[in-house]
Amino acid sequence: MELFVGYMLRASVYLLLFAVAYKIMLSRKVNPSFNRFFLLGSGFFSLVLSLPHNIELALNSSENSLSTTYTLPEIIITATTGYSQTAGHIATGISAVPPARWLLLILSFGMGALLLWQLSRLLMIIIRFKGRKHQGLTLIELPYETPPFSFFHWFFVPQKALNVAEFETILAHEKAHFRRLHSVDVIFFELLRILFWFHPAFYYLRHELRAMHEFEADSIVLAQHDKTAYQQSLLTIHLSGGLIPVTNPFNVSLIKKRMLMMNQQKWQKPARNWFKIMFLMPFVLTAVVIQSCQMNSTETTSSDAKESQAVVAEYVADVVKTEELATVTSDSITDEVFTVVETMPEFPGGGEAMIKFMVSNIRYPESARKDTVQGKVFVNFIVDKNGKVSNVKVIRGIGHGCDEEAARVVAMMPDWTPGQQRGKNVNVSFNLPVTFKLN
């Protein structure tokens, strides 16, 4: 889950970058074919550039589930009184995956289901109203009022439109969509929506791509038809609702802009567009460098502790890097180590008992108190299949005896009730943040 969320964050940044670049450099000087290429590339490269640099490491860390290690609530130790407290309450069985991320996945699956539903609607129409071949397209006559639209080689048109004078113009327009494979673009962007349903830049790019489809089809039709007659056809065709979003409608709400583009018909030269693209390279390189720095960073500084309450589990899981957690192995444990299982291990007496145990045993080191050292120590340990605490180690510390003190108390823990997966006892990894705080 952590890998997926990180990937989506990087992809979202790239998508926004491409959208801004398009708006600044290409939105006014239009070359439909070139702009279409840029818009498709924006979606494709946003996905590709966001992939981890080390695919093997990413897959291994995902396989071992170490990047989402279950994190116990934070324990705070104060220097002056020795009083200890915890960040929030302990609730056994809390998932290491925050609810917001489950919501992200659920809505993404919902978008995928919506796409399948839209495609199924088209399939039902194709099956119900059998088509006939006409000038290279499969003409499907509909008995109800709807704007003409196409999807690959299928051309859907109301029966009443077959006898209007503008029918041949409509047909030429839809043939242009088919020959330029615009339906492939539409499907690609609908698949992107499964991932970027929340991203405003995606909807902007999708709108621009639909516009480029219309401009490109218009330019092809105008090469064989009179411009004035074609424009008159656009204005006289009656349009109604009921379009299926994954299709190419004959007319979207771009009539005014399409008219202006037809009158212009002097597309910007591709060479000049490529020259503009060169100005985008520094931004892309900057984003790549930032991504690399984030992936290779080994230190994360926490905010001032005096204003904040203790940090909850999902924050701790973010600041503990995958590379650091990947070291949690031992010769004494050869079986697979889990991070989230069906039945999580439990401290004797429950969460409150664990709090009391930590409070009664951990102390603020005198050397740290004298040197005014404070900060957060992350202790990783494994509750093995027998319930014993083992492999205790500090994965991030602050020194001056604080690391040793936190690890010492964790190692003193009594046997837990072991975790279970599919009815069998298993090894489960935990993170425990301990904050040493000066008053």
QUINOR-V687132 format. One record per residue. N is the residue number from 1. RES is the residue in one letter. SS is DSSP state (hx for helix, st for strand, lp for the rest). NEAR is the number of other C-alpha atoms within 12 Angstrom. D_FIRST is the distance of its C-alpha to the first C-alpha in whole Angstrom. Layout:
BEGIN
n;res;ss;near;d_first
N;RES;SS;NEAR;D_FIRST
N;RES;SS;NEAR;D_FIRST
END
This chain:
BEGIN
n;res;ss;near;d_first
1;M;lp;30;0
2;E;hx;31;4
3;L;hx;31;5
4;F;hx;25;5
5;V;hx;25;6
6;G;hx;24;9
7;Y;hx;28;10
8;M;hx;32;11
9;L;hx;26;12
10;R;hx;32;14
11;A;hx;34;15
12;S;hx;33;16
13;V;hx;33;19
14;Y;hx;38;20
15;L;hx;40;21
16;L;hx;30;22
17;L;hx;31;24
18;F;hx;39;26
19;A;hx;35;27
20;V;hx;24;29
21;A;hx;30;30
22;Y;hx;34;31
23;K;hx;23;33
24;I;hx;17;35
25;M;hx;25;36
26;L;lp;36;36
27;S;lp;29;36
28;R;lp;19;40
29;K;lp;23;41
30;V;lp;34;40
31;N;lp;34;40
32;P;hx;37;39
33;S;hx;30;38
34;F;hx;30;37
35;N;hx;40;35
36;R;hx;34;33
37;F;hx;28;32
38;F;hx;37;30
39;L;hx;43;28
40;L;hx;35;27
41;G;hx;25;26
42;S;hx;39;25
43;G;hx;40;22
44;F;hx;24;22
45;F;hx;26;22
46;S;hx;34;19
47;L;hx;27;17
48;V;hx;20;18
49;L;hx;29;19
50;S;lp;33;15
51;L;lp;29;14
52;P;lp;26;14
53;H;lp;20;18
54;N;lp;15;17
55;I;hx;14;15
56;E;hx;12;16
57;L;hx;20;15
58;A;hx;27;12
59;L;hx;22;12
60;N;hx;18;13
61;S;hx;30;11
62;S;hx;24;8
63;E;hx;21;11
64;N;hx;26;12
65;S;lp;31;9
66;L;hx;41;11
67;S;hx;42;8
68;T;hx;39;7
69;T;lp;46;11
70;Y;st;42;13
71;T;st;44;15
72;L;st;44;18
73;P;st;38;20
74;E;st;37;22
75;I;st;43;26
76;I;st;39;28
77;I;st;40;31
78;T;st;32;34
79;A;lp;28;37
80;T;lp;19;40
81;T;lp;16;40
82;G;lp;23;37
83;Y;lp;24;36
84;S;st;29;32
85;Q;st;30;30
86;T;st;32;26
87;A;lp;27;24
88;G;lp;19;24
89;H;lp;22;24
90;I;lp;26;22
91;A;lp;24;21
92;T;lp;27;20
93;G;lp;22;18
94;I;lp;27;15
95;S;lp;26;12
96;A;lp;37;10
97;V;lp;31;7
98;P;lp;24;10
99;P;hx;15;12
100;A;hx;15;11
101;R;hx;21;8
102;W;hx;18;9
103;L;hx;15;12
104;L;hx;23;11
105;L;hx;24;9
106;I;hx;17;13
107;L;hx;20;15
108;S;hx;24;14
109;F;hx;20;15
110;G;hx;19;18
111;M;hx;24;19
112;G;hx;24;18
113;A;hx;18;21
114;L;hx;22;23
115;L;hx;27;23
116;L;hx;21;24
117;W;hx;17;27
118;Q;hx;23;28
119;L;hx;22;29
120;S;hx;16;30
121;R;hx;20;33
122;L;hx;27;34
123;L;hx;18;34
124;M;hx;13;36
125;I;hx;25;39
126;I;hx;25;39
127;I;hx;13;40
128;R;hx;14;42
129;F;lp;23;44
130;K;lp;18;45
131;G;lp;20;46
132;R;st;17;48
133;K;st;14;48
134;H;st;20;50
135;Q;lp;17;50
136;G;lp;18;47
137;L;st;26;45
138;T;st;26;44
139;L;st;31;46
140;I;st;32;45
141;E;st;31;47
142;L;st;24;46
143;P;lp;16;48
144;Y;lp;19;46
145;E;lp;20;46
146;T;lp;25;43
147;P;lp;31;43
148;P;lp;42;43
149;F;st;43;40
150;S;st;41;38
151;F;st;41;35
152;F;lp;30;36
153;H;lp;32;40
154;W;st;37;40
155;F;st;45;42
156;F;st;42;42
157;V;st;38;45
158;P;st;27;47
159;Q;hx;21;50
160;K;hx;20;52
161;A;hx;29;51
162;L;hx;23;53
163;N;hx;13;56
164;V;lp;18;55
165;A;lp;18;57
166;E;lp;26;53
167;F;hx;26;52
168;E;hx;23;52
169;T;hx;34;51
170;I;hx;40;48
171;L;hx;37;48
172;A;hx;31;48
173;H;hx;41;45
174;E;hx;44;43
175;K;hx;37;44
176;A;hx;36;43
177;H;hx;40;39
178;F;hx;35;39
179;R;hx;24;41
180;R;lp;30;38
181;L;lp;25;35
182;H;hx;38;34
183;S;hx;31;32
184;V;hx;25;30
185;D;hx;34;29
186;V;hx;39;28
187;I;hx;28;26
188;F;hx;24;24
189;F;hx;36;24
190;E;hx;35;23
191;L;hx;28;20
192;L;hx;34;19
193;R;hx;32;19
194;I;hx;27;16
195;L;hx;32;14
196;F;hx;37;16
197;W;lp;28;18
198;F;lp;21;18
199;H;lp;23;19
200;P;hx;18;23
201;A;hx;31;24
202;F;hx;36;22
203;Y;hx;23;25
204;Y;hx;28;28
205;L;hx;40;27
206;R;hx;36;27
207;H;hx;25;30
208;E;hx;35;32
209;L;hx;41;31
210;R;hx;39;33
211;A;hx;36;36
212;M;hx;38;36
213;H;hx;44;36
214;E;hx;39;39
215;F;hx;42;41
216;E;hx;37;41
217;A;hx;39;42
218;D;hx;44;45
219;S;hx;34;46
220;I;hx;29;46
221;V;hx;29;48
222;L;hx;26;50
223;A;lp;17;51
224;Q;lp;17;53
225;H;lp;21;54
226;D;lp;17;56
227;K;hx;25;54
228;T;hx;16;56
229;A;hx;19;56
230;Y;hx;34;52
231;Q;hx;30;52
232;Q;hx;19;54
233;S;hx;29;52
234;L;hx;32;49
235;L;hx;20;51
236;T;hx;19;52
237;I;lp;26;50
238;H;lp;22;49
239;L;lp;24;45
240;S;lp;18;43
241;G;lp;17;40
242;G;lp;16;38
243;L;lp;25;36
244;I;lp;28;33
245;P;lp;28;30
246;V;lp;32;29
247;T;lp;39;33
248;N;st;40;35
249;P;st;40;38
250;F;lp;45;41
251;N;lp;38;41
252;V;lp;29;39
253;S;lp;19;40
254;L;lp;23;41
255;I;hx;25;44
256;K;hx;17;46
257;K;hx;22;43
258;R;hx;32;44
259;M;hx;25;48
260;L;hx;18;48
261;M;hx;30;46
262;M;hx;31;48
263;N;hx;19;51
264;Q;hx;17;50
265;Q;lp;23;49
266;K;lp;15;49
267;W;lp;24;45
268;Q;lp;24;44
269;K;lp;19;45
270;P;hx;21;42
271;A;hx;13;43
272;R;hx;18;43
273;N;hx;29;39
274;W;hx;20;38
275;F;hx;15;40
276;K;hx;25;38
277;I;hx;24;34
278;M;hx;16;35
279;F;lp;19;35
280;L;lp;27;31
281;M;hx;17;31
282;P;hx;15;31
283;F;hx;20;28
284;V;hx;28;26
285;L;hx;17;27
286;T;hx;16;26
287;A;hx;27;23
288;V;hx;27;22
289;V;hx;19;24
290;I;hx;18;21
291;Q;hx;25;18
292;S;hx;20;20
293;C;hx;15;21
294;Q;hx;23;17
295;M;hx;29;16
296;N;hx;18;19
297;S;lp;18;20
298;T;lp;18;20
299;E;lp;19;22
300;T;lp;20;20
301;T;lp;16;23
302;S;lp;21;23
303;S;lp;15;25
304;D;lp;16;28
305;A;lp;21;28
306;K;lp;17;31
307;E;lp;11;30
308;S;lp;14;27
309;Q;lp;19;26
310;A;lp;33;24
311;V;lp;31;20
312;V;lp;30;17
313;A;hx;35;15
314;E;hx;30;12
315;Y;hx;28;14
316;V;hx;39;15
317;A;hx;37;11
318;D;hx;32;11
319;V;hx;35;15
320;V;lp;39;14
321;K;lp;31;14
322;T;hx;34;12
323;E;hx;24;16
324;E;hx;29;17
325;L;hx;36;15
326;A;lp;27;16
327;T;lp;22;19
328;V;lp;37;19
329;T;lp;26;21
330;S;st;19;25
331;D;lp;9;28
332;S;lp;15;28
333;I;st;24;25
334;T;lp;14;25
335;D;lp;17;23
336;E;lp;24;19
337;V;st;38;17
338;F;st;39;15
339;T;lp;43;12
340;V;lp;30;12
341;V;lp;31;15
342;E;lp;21;17
343;T;st;24;20
344;M;lp;41;19
345;P;lp;40;21
346;E;st;32;24
347;F;lp;30;26
348;P;lp;21;30
349;G;lp;17;31
350;G;lp;20;27
351;G;hx;25;26
352;E;hx;22;29
353;A;hx;20;31
354;M;hx;34;28
355;I;hx;34;29
356;K;hx;23;32
357;F;hx;26;32
358;M;hx;36;30
359;V;hx;26;33
360;S;hx;20;36
361;N;hx;23;35
362;I;lp;36;33
363;R;lp;35;36
364;Y;lp;40;36
365;P;lp;29;37
366;E;hx;21;40
367;S;hx;17;40
368;A;hx;27;37
369;R;hx;26;39
370;K;hx;15;42
371;D;lp;17;40
372;T;lp;22;38
373;V;lp;27;35
374;Q;lp;34;32
375;G;st;35;28
376;K;st;38;25
377;V;st;37;24
378;F;st;42;21
379;V;st;44;22
380;N;st;42;20
381;F;st;43;21
382;I;st;44;21
383;V;st;38;23
384;D;lp;36;24
385;K;lp;30;25
386;N;lp;22;28
387;G;lp;27;27
388;K;lp;31;28
389;V;st;34;26
390;S;st;34;26
391;N;st;31;25
392;V;st;33;25
393;K;st;34;24
394;V;st;34;24
395;I;st;35;21
396;R;st;33;22
397;G;lp;31;26
398;I;lp;29;29
399;G;lp;27;32
400;H;lp;23;35
401;G;lp;26;34
402;C;hx;38;31
403;D;hx;36;29
404;E;hx;28;32
405;E;hx;34;32
406;A;hx;44;29
407;A;hx;35;28
408;R;hx;24;32
409;V;hx;30;31
410;V;hx;39;28
411;A;hx;28;29
412;M;lp;22;32
413;M;lp;31;30
414;P;lp;23;32
415;D;lp;24;30
416;W;lp;29;27
417;T;st;27;27
418;P;lp;31;24
419;G;st;35;21
420;Q;st;27;21
421;Q;st;21;19
422;R;lp;11;21
423;G;lp;13;24
424;K;st;16;24
425;N;st;27;24
426;V;st;32;21
427;N;st;39;20
428;V;st;46;18
429;S;st;46;17
430;F;st;45;17
431;N;st;46;17
432;L;st;45;20
433;P;st;44;21
434;V;st;48;25
435;T;st;44;26
436;F;st;45;30
437;K;st;36;32
438;L;lp;28;35
439;N;lp;19;37
END
